Amino acid sequence: MMKRLLKHSLKLLLGLVMVVMFAACQPTPTANSQSPAPASPDVSVAYPARALSASPAQLPPLPYGYDALSKAIDAETMRLHHDQHHAAYVKNLNEALKDQPQVQNRSVEALLRDLNSVPESIRMKVRNNAGGHLNHTIFWQIMSPDGGGQPTGAIAQEINQTFGSFENFQKQFNVAGGDRFGSGWVWLVRNGQGQLQITTTPNQDNPISEGNFPIMGNDVWEHAYYLKYRNRRAEYLSNWWNVVNWAEVDRRAKVRLGTASS
């Protein structure tokens, strides 16, 4: 009887030790006081104070001349990229929505945040063309003839805190863009936990469809660089930093923080 009780007690003790060891091996959740809270899901993405209209979608003008970004992108590429490719996304989106009054009056951001609510017959067309319209609307704004150099504002500090240095961030961003197979985009986003993250999307997908907020992104479709760089995507990615509009990137980062002026 005594031996049976001793054996039972040893089993209980061993079980208790195993429970304690298992608990000790689990990651401890920690609050990151430097990580800003995500903004509300309906925050504007294309512009500071308004969403991107889809009723109808309209091609925005370039905020500079075709040859203004020649430090990285030639004038002919800019003309074709904006006047042909971006214009085609706008035209195709309007064509897809023209007989769909139940979704026609929603913003581009709203469509992309809830693609399952878009009729299945036009869902892929909306995904591709609403995404292309939003991606390029952002793209033109985050470049500038006066761009390049080191980041400025709060985003500079946050990049250093997250990636260790601006140089490390550049390297990781370029590698991600180079590794994106086929066509797509490389992004700096703020994820659902409010943290900076480098990610890529295929085709014309936008990060908001995955719950991320796009702060900056580079187009790695061949139409964005092939006339000048041919198949040298890595060279395009490297030169692109010479036209990055850090003031706009910083503004976009603060939108997600909820502190940007409108």
C-alpha distance (Angstrom), angle and dihedral (degrees) to the residues before:
residue distance angle dihedral
M1 . . .
M2 3.81 . .
K3 3.80 91.1 .
R4 3.82 90.7 51.4
L5 3.83 92.0 51.2
L6 3.81 91.2 48.1
K7 3.81 91.3 50.3
H8 3.82 90.9 49.1
S9 3.82 91.7 49.2
L10 3.81 91.3 50.6
K11 3.82 90.4 52.2
L12 3.81 90.8 51.3
L13 3.80 91.5 48.0
L14 3.82 91.9 48.5
G15 3.81 90.4 49.2
L16 3.80 91.2 50.8
V17 3.82 91.2 50.2
M18 3.83 90.8 50.9
V19 3.81 91.5 50.8
V20 3.81 91.5 50.5
M21 3.82 92.1 47.9
F22 3.81 92.3 48.7
A23 3.81 91.6 50.3
A24 3.80 91.1 49.0
C25 3.83 91.2 54.4
Q26 3.79 94.9 54.8
P27 3.82 119.0 100.3
T28 3.77 112.9 -103.3
P29 3.80 113.7 -130.2
T30 3.79 110.3 -123.1
A31 3.77 130.0 -167.7
N32 3.79 113.9 -125.1
S33 3.77 106.1 -149.1
Q34 3.81 90.9 -169.2
S35 3.82 94.4 56.8
P36 3.80 110.8 93.9
A37 3.76 118.4 -136.5
P38 3.81 116.4 -104.9
A39 3.78 115.4 -98.9
S40 3.78 123.1 -116.3
P41 3.81 114.9 -72.6
D42 3.82 93.2 -113.2
V43 3.82 95.3 57.3
S44 3.81 113.4 135.6
V45 3.79 113.9 -101.5
A46 3.81 106.8 178.8
Y47 3.81 99.2 45.8
P48 3.82 136.9 15.0
A49 3.79 98.5 -107.8
R50 3.79 108.6 12.8
A51 3.75 139.8 47.8
L52 3.80 123.4 -119.3
S53 3.79 108.9 -92.8
A54 3.79 122.2 -129.8
S55 3.81 95.9 -176.0
P56 2.90 85.4 101.9
A57 3.78 113.0 -15.4
Q58 3.79 112.6 -134.2
L59 3.78 131.8 -160.5
P60 3.83 108.9 -115.5
P61 3.80 116.8 -137.8
L62 3.77 118.3 -110.2
P63 3.82 109.8 -99.4
Y64 3.85 89.9 -135.1
G65 3.80 140.2 23.5
Y66 3.78 123.5 -71.6
D67 3.80 91.4 -108.2
A68 3.80 96.2 43.6
L69 3.81 95.5 97.8
S70 3.80 95.9 48.8
K71 3.81 90.8 131.3
A72 3.81 84.5 77.9
I73 3.82 111.8 -0.9
D74 3.81 127.6 41.8
A75 3.81 123.6 -129.4
E76 3.81 95.6 -113.2
T77 3.80 91.8 54.4
M78 3.80 91.0 48.7
R79 3.79 91.9 49.8
L80 3.81 93.7 49.5
H81 3.79 93.3 40.6
H82 3.79 95.4 52.2
D83 3.81 104.2 28.6
Q84 3.80 97.2 39.9
H85 3.80 112.4 20.5
H86 3.80 100.4 34.5
A87 3.80 90.6 39.2
A88 3.81 89.6 53.7
Y89 3.82 91.6 55.1
V90 3.80 89.8 52.3
K91 3.81 92.9 47.9
N92 3.81 93.5 46.4
L93 3.80 92.7 47.7
N94 3.80 91.9 52.4
E95 3.80 89.7 47.2
A96 3.81 91.2 52.0
L97 3.82 93.8 49.4
K98 3.82 100.9 39.9
D99 3.83 94.6 95.9
Q100 3.81 95.8 34.4
P101 3.82 107.2 83.3
Q102 3.81 91.8 165.2
V103 3.81 91.3 67.9
Q104 3.80 102.4 19.4
N105 3.79 95.0 90.6
R106 3.80 95.1 51.9
S107 3.79 121.1 101.0
V108 3.78 122.0 -106.6
E109 3.81 89.3 -111.7
A110 3.82 91.6 52.5
L111 3.80 91.4 50.7
L112 3.79 92.9 50.9
R113 3.80 94.4 44.4
D114 3.80 91.1 56.4
L115 3.79 108.4 27.6
N116 3.80 91.2 156.7
S117 3.81 88.5 68.5
V118 3.81 90.5 58.3
P119 3.82 113.7 93.4
E120 3.78 109.1 -94.3
S121 3.80 92.5 -127.0
I122 3.83 91.0 66.5
R123 3.81 101.1 22.1
M124 3.80 97.7 104.9
K125 3.80 92.4 43.8
V126 3.81 90.2 51.2
R127 3.80 91.9 45.5
N128 3.80 92.4 52.8
N129 3.79 99.7 39.7
A130 3.82 101.5 34.7
G131 3.80 86.1 47.8
G132 3.80 91.8 49.0
H133 3.80 91.2 48.9
L134 3.81 94.0 49.3
N135 3.81 95.1 41.9
H136 3.78 93.4 52.7
T137 3.80 94.1 42.4
I138 3.81 86.9 58.5
F139 3.81 93.1 40.9
W140 3.81 96.2 58.5
Q141 3.81 90.8 50.9
I142 3.80 97.7 49.9
M143 3.80 91.4 57.5
S144 3.80 127.1 71.2
P145 3.82 139.4 172.3
D146 3.81 85.7 -123.8
G147 3.80 93.3 47.4
G148 3.76 132.2 110.3
G149 3.76 132.6 70.5
Q150 3.78 124.2 83.5
P151 3.81 122.4 -20.4
T152 3.77 117.1 -98.2
G153 3.78 135.2 -152.7
A154 3.79 128.2 20.2
I155 3.79 92.3 -31.4
A156 3.82 90.1 66.0
Q157 3.80 91.8 58.9
E158 3.78 92.9 43.5
I159 3.81 92.4 50.6
N160 3.81 89.6 52.4
Q161 3.80 91.9 48.0
T162 3.80 93.3 48.1
F163 3.80 103.0 38.4
G164 3.79 102.5 22.8
S165 3.79 95.2 -115.8
F166 3.79 141.2 3.3
E167 3.82 89.3 -105.1
N168 3.81 91.0 56.0
F169 3.80 89.9 48.9
Q170 3.81 92.1 50.4
K171 3.79 91.5 49.5
Q172 3.81 94.0 49.1
F173 3.80 91.8 45.3
N174 3.82 92.3 50.1
V175 3.81 92.8 46.7
A176 3.80 91.1 50.7
G177 3.80 90.7 48.9
G178 3.79 91.9 48.1
D179 3.80 92.4 48.2
R180 3.83 93.8 50.7
F181 3.80 99.8 111.8
G182 3.79 115.5 -134.1
S183 3.79 116.0 -22.3
G184 3.77 127.5 -8.2
W185 3.79 147.3 89.2
V186 3.79 138.6 -77.5
W187 3.80 115.6 -142.7
L188 3.76 146.0 -171.1
V189 3.80 103.0 -145.8
R190 3.75 139.7 170.1
N191 3.76 106.8 -123.6
G192 3.78 129.5 -146.3
Q193 3.82 90.9 -84.7
G194 3.82 90.8 56.6
Q195 3.81 93.9 -108.1
L196 3.79 130.4 130.2
Q197 3.78 113.7 -107.0
I198 3.80 137.2 172.7
T199 3.78 112.7 -132.8
T200 3.79 140.3 156.4
T201 3.78 133.3 -140.1
P202 3.81 129.7 -158.3
N203 3.79 123.9 -119.3
Q204 3.83 109.6 -21.6
D205 3.81 98.0 -28.5
N206 3.80 114.0 141.4
P207 3.84 123.2 -144.4
I208 3.82 92.4 -121.2
S209 3.80 88.3 74.1
E210 3.83 86.1 65.5
G211 3.80 95.4 44.1
N212 3.82 95.5 -99.1
F213 3.80 127.7 124.0
P214 3.84 114.8 -130.3
I215 3.80 111.8 -132.3
M216 3.80 97.2 169.7
G217 3.78 135.7 -11.3
N218 3.78 141.0 -179.2
D219 3.79 123.4 -143.7
V220 3.82 111.4 -127.5
W221 3.79 96.7 179.5
E222 3.81 108.0 123.4
H223 3.81 90.9 -118.2
A224 3.83 87.3 67.8
Y225 3.81 94.7 62.3
Y226 3.82 115.3 -0.8
L227 3.81 99.5 102.0
K228 3.79 91.2 60.0
Y229 3.79 104.3 24.7
R230 3.81 103.4 27.5
N231 3.82 105.0 -162.9
R232 3.83 95.0 -17.1
R233 3.79 96.9 109.5
A234 3.81 92.1 156.5
E235 3.81 90.9 59.4
Y236 3.80 90.9 49.7
L237 3.80 91.2 49.8
S238 3.81 90.8 50.3
N239 3.82 94.8 47.9
W240 3.79 93.7 44.8
W241 3.80 91.3 75.8
N242 3.81 87.8 70.0
V243 3.82 90.7 72.5
V244 3.82 102.7 37.0
N245 3.80 110.5 131.8
W246 3.80 100.1 -138.1
A247 3.80 93.6 -177.8
E248 3.80 89.8 60.4
V249 3.79 92.6 42.8
D250 3.80 89.5 52.2
R251 3.81 90.3 48.8
R252 3.79 90.9 51.8
A253 3.80 91.4 49.8
K254 3.80 89.5 52.8
V255 3.81 91.5 50.1
R256 3.78 86.7 63.3
L257 3.77 89.4 46.8
G258 3.78 88.9 50.5
T259 3.81 93.5 -122.8
A260 3.82 104.6 100.6
S261 3.75 120.1 114.4
S262 3.78 116.1 -120.9
